[in-house]
């Protein structure tokens, strides 16, 4: 599998987008313009707070955290209470 990711500081006339190309049968190409990257990044970080608090002490990698989820309730409701 060939994957590439490019991040840049935008100029005044640039805009954010996601461009995905998958080679296969059939080939797939999709592009999403005006992606709200700032909001998506912040949402991802905030929704991970309960996973980090509930995680084991020490340095862990993201793959050892639970599958990401969108937290629709207040974050404290996702915390595990240890008796």
Protein Blocks (a to p, Z undefined) as FASTA:
>chain_A
ZZddddddddfkbccddddddddddddddddehiafklmmmmmmmmmmmmmmmmcedjdd
fklpccddddfbdfklmpccdZZ
